[in-house]
Each structure stands twice: as structure tokens, then as C-alpha cells.
Amino acid sequence: MYLNHSLENSPFKVEHKENCSQCDRVANYCRMALKSSRRIDSFIECDSDLFELVQLSIQLIQYHMEHLSSWIPALFHELCELNRQLKEESMERDSLIPLSEEANEEEDRWACAIRVAIYYCRASLYEQQNIQRSLEYYRKCLCVRPSKHTRLIQQSARVALEQLSRVHVRPCLPSRTSSVSSKGSTAHKTCSNCGREKRGMPVCSRCKSQFYCTVRCLQEHKPIHDLECGILK
């Protein structure tokens, strides 16, 4: 049995405040609990407790993205691994005869809710990093079978997808062999640090999506972007 991660019974339950001295401890607890929930020899037990654990993990990541917390990549990785295994299990379950149809259906509903929550988290994080990937994950969020547990999240995903689709114009990205946008491009780029617009800008050589009007802006934004670029790959 994986760690008891019911939030009501957890000694790590805290209300997030500006002075969040316990958040490192809570994040480590969430990471261990998520890792323990993933099983090699059987299906993941999906219930309201695991869903609450996922929600808490997502909230911690969202609250601390601007503070460059060192535990974010590891916690984010556990969420992605949980989602990957649940996706694989959802295909395997279809070929098995459940011992209890009612119990199996309830677990399936919670599994779908967990996947939707993680897809929505990834989509929202990508909004500032890579619009195309954000759109991709909002679509994945909507492709999961809906249930009473996913209704509100999927409604929000649909609204976000429609809004991003209306305002997004696919940028002319540089080739992988160049770290500077093409001089011949007529599309204006926006500096990720100061917001200035111009045609030719240096671009992050790793993600190819963050532009900077000067080397100074690139250096000033580097601590924040290094964290985002490492997570959103």
C-alpha cells in the first residue's frame, strides 16, 4: 500500500501563505507519496485521496514557479510519470473483466479526473513558454472521457483552448541550427523579459520559443527561464 496521502489525516497539511516555510517539506511528502502510488505489478489505486494529492502537488508547483523552488522539477516529474502510467493502464483495463463493475467504474472516474488535472496543469504552464504545446495539452485534457469529477476542469480547458486559438498566431521559429531569428523574417518577436517588439532577436537555443531583444535581457531573464525550460521539455 502506498503512503497514506489523505490530506485531512496528513501531518503535513498546511494552508499556503506568503511565509510558506513548510512548503519544501510538503512538496517532498507529495513527491514520495506520488512515487509510492505508482505500482509495477498492479494497477494504480485511484480514489479521492490520490486526486487530492495530485491537486495539492499542482497547487504547490503553481504557487512556487516564480520563486525557482528547487523541488519543482522532481515533483513535476512524478506527476508526469503518474499520468503516463494511468494512460497506459486505461488501455489495459478495457481488455480485462473487472471483479466488481461498480468499483471499477469509480476507479476509472478518478483515474480520468487525475489525468485531466495533470494535463490542465501542463497546459497552463506552457501558456507562457510554448503556445503550441499549451494548445496540445488542453486538447488532451478534453479528450479524456468526461465524468462528474472532471466536468469543471474540462469546462475551463475548453474556454482556455478557445481563447488561445483565437489570439494565437503561429510564430516563425528559427531553425534548430541557429540561435538567432532569421534576418529575412518580417514577423515581429516580443522580448520575454521587457516586452519590446522587433524583428531580429536572439532566441533560447534549447526551447526555440523565448526571444530577447538584447543580451542583457537574456541574462536578466535566464534564472527564471532556466527553470521553465528544464521543466517544460
C-alpha positions in Angstrom: 0.0 0.0 0.0 1.4 3.4 -0.9 1.8 6.2 1.6 -1.4 7.4 3.3 -1.9 10.7 1.5 -5.3 11.7 2.7 -4.9 15.5 3.2 -7.2 15.5 6.3 -5.0 12.9 8.1 -1.7 14.2 6.9 0.6 15.9 9.4 1.9 18.0 6.5 -1.4 19.7 5.7 -0.8 23.4 5.7 -2.6 26.5 4.3 -0.3 28.1 1.7 0.7 31.6 2.9 3.3 34.1 1.9 5.6 32.8 4.5 5.5 29.1 3.4 8.4 27.7 5.4 6.8 24.2 5.4 6.2 24.0 1.6 9.6 22.3 1.0 8.5 19.6 3.5 5.1 19.3 2.0 6.5 19.1 -1.6 8.9 16.3 -0.5 6.0 14.4 1.1 3.9 14.8 -2.1 6.8 13.6 -4.2 7.3 10.4 -2.1 3.5 9.7 -2.0 3.1 10.1 -5.8 6.1 7.8 -6.3 4.7 5.2 -3.9 1.3 5.3 -5.7 2.8 4.0 -8.9 3.0 0.2 -8.9 4.9 -2.1 -11.1 2.9 -5.3 -10.6 -0.7 -3.9 -10.5 -2.9 -1.0 -11.4 -2.7 2.3 -9.5 -5.4 2.6 -6.9 -7.3 5.7 -8.0 -9.6 7.4 -5.4 -10.4 10.8 -4.0 -7.3 10.7 -1.8 -4.9 10.4 -4.8 -6.9 13.0 -6.6 -6.4 15.4 -3.7 -2.7 14.6 -3.5 -2.4 15.5 -7.2 -4.3 18.7 -6.7 -2.0 19.7 -3.8 1.1 18.9 -5.8 -0.2 21.0 -8.7 -1.0 23.9 -6.4 2.5 23.8 -4.9 4.1 24.0 -8.3 1.9 26.8 -9.5 2.4 28.9 -6.3 6.2 28.5 -6.5 7.0 28.8 -10.2 8.2 32.4 -9.7 10.3 31.5 -6.7 12.5 29.0 -8.5 12.0 26.3 -5.8 14.5 23.6 -6.3 12.0 20.7 -5.7 9.7 21.7 -8.6 11.3 19.6 -11.4 11.2 16.4 -9.2 7.6 16.9 -8.2 6.6 17.8 -11.7 8.3 14.6 -13.0 6.3 12.4 -10.6 3.1 14.0 -11.8 4.0 13.3 -15.4 5.0 9.7 -14.6 1.8 9.1 -12.8 -0.2 10.4 -15.8 1.8 8.3 -18.2 1.1 5.1 -16.3 -2.6 5.9 -15.9 -2.8 6.5 -19.6 -1.2 3.1 -20.3 -3.5 1.4 -17.7 -6.6 2.9 -19.2 -5.9 1.0 -22.4 -5.2 -2.3 -20.5 -8.3 -2.1 -18.4 -10.5 -2.3 -21.5 -9.3 -5.9 -22.1 -9.9 -7.1 -18.5 -13.1 -8.3 -16.8 -13.4 -6.4 -13.5 -14.2 -8.3 -10.3 -16.6 -5.5 -9.4 -18.0 -3.4 -12.2 -19.2 -0.7 -9.9 -15.9 -0.4 -8.1 -14.0 -0.5 -11.4 -16.1 2.3 -12.8 -15.5 4.5 -9.8 -11.7 3.9 -10.0 -11.9 4.8 -13.7 -13.7 8.0 -13.0 -11.0 9.1 -10.5 -8.2 8.0 -12.9 -9.7 10.2 -15.6 -10.0 13.1 -13.1 -6.3 12.8 -12.2 -5.2 12.7 -15.8 -7.4 15.7 -16.7 -5.9 17.7 -13.7 -2.3 16.9 -14.8 -3.0 17.7 -18.5 -4.6 21.0 -17.4 -1.6 21.8 -15.2 0.8 21.2 -18.1 -1.3 23.2 -20.5 -1.4 26.2 -18.1 2.4 26.1 -17.5 3.0 26.0 -21.2 1.0 29.1 -21.9 4.0 31.4 -21.1 6.5 29.0 -22.7 5.1 27.4 -25.8 1.6 28.2 -27.1 1.5 25.2 -29.4 2.3 22.7 -26.6 -0.3 24.5 -24.4 -3.0 24.0 -27.1 -1.9 20.4 -27.4 -2.4 19.7 -23.7 -5.7 21.5 -23.5 -6.9 19.2 -26.3 -5.6 16.2 -24.4 -7.5 17.4 -21.4 -10.7 17.4 -23.4 -10.1 14.0 -25.0 -10.2 12.2 -21.6 -13.6 10.6 -21.0 -15.6 13.1 -19.1 -17.2 12.4 -15.7 -18.7 14.2 -12.7 -15.1 14.6 -11.3 -13.7 16.2 -14.5 -16.6 18.5 -15.6 -15.4 21.8 -14.1 -11.7 21.3 -15.2 -12.7 20.3 -18.7 -15.0 23.3 -19.0 -12.1 25.6 -18.0 -9.9 23.8 -20.5 -12.4 24.3 -23.3 -12.6 28.1 -22.5 -8.8 28.4 -22.4 -8.4 26.4 -25.7 -10.9 28.7 -27.5 -9.3 31.9 -26.2 -5.7 30.7 -27.1 -6.9 29.5 -30.5 -8.4 32.9 -31.3 -5.5 35.1 -30.3 -2.6 32.8 -31.3 -0.7 33.4 -34.5 1.9 30.7 -35.0 5.4 32.4 -34.9 8.1 31.9 -37.4 10.6 29.9 -35.3 14.3 29.8 -36.2 16.0 26.7 -37.5 17.5 24.3 -34.9 21.0 25.2 -36.2 20.6 28.9 -35.5 20.4 30.7 -32.2 19.3 34.0 -33.8 16.0 34.6 -35.6 16.2 35.0 -39.4 17.0 38.4 -40.6 14.7 37.9 -43.5 11.7 37.3 -41.3 9.0 40.1 -41.4 7.3 38.8 -38.2 7.9 40.8 -35.0 9.0 39.0 -31.9 8.4 40.0 -28.4 11.1 40.1 -25.8 10.3 37.7 -22.9 11.9 40.0 -20.4 10.9 43.6 -21.2 8.2 43.1 -23.8 9.9 45.1 -26.5 9.0 44.1 -30.1 11.4 43.9 -33.0 12.2 41.6 -36.0 15.6 40.0 -35.3 16.2 38.7 -31.7 18.4 36.2 -30.0 16.4 33.1 -29.0 16.9 30.4 -26.4 18.8 27.7 -28.3 17.2 24.9 -26.3 13.4 25.6 -26.5 13.5 27.9 -29.6 10.5 29.8 -28.2 11.7 32.6 -25.9 13.1 35.7 -27.6 15.2 38.5 -26.1 15.9 42.0 -27.6 19.3 42.3 -26.0 21.9 40.1 -24.4 21.2 42.0 -21.1 17.5 41.0 -21.2 18.5 37.4 -21.9 20.8 37.4 -18.9 18.3 39.0 -16.6 15.6 36.5 -17.5 17.9 33.5 -17.5 17.3 32.4 -13.9 13.5 32.2 -14.4 13.7 30.7 -17.9 16.3 28.1 -17.0 13.8 26.6 -14.6 10.8 26.7 -17.0 12.9 25.4 -19.9 14.1 22.5 -17.8 10.5 21.5 -16.8 8.7 22.1 -20.0 10.5 19.8 -22.3 
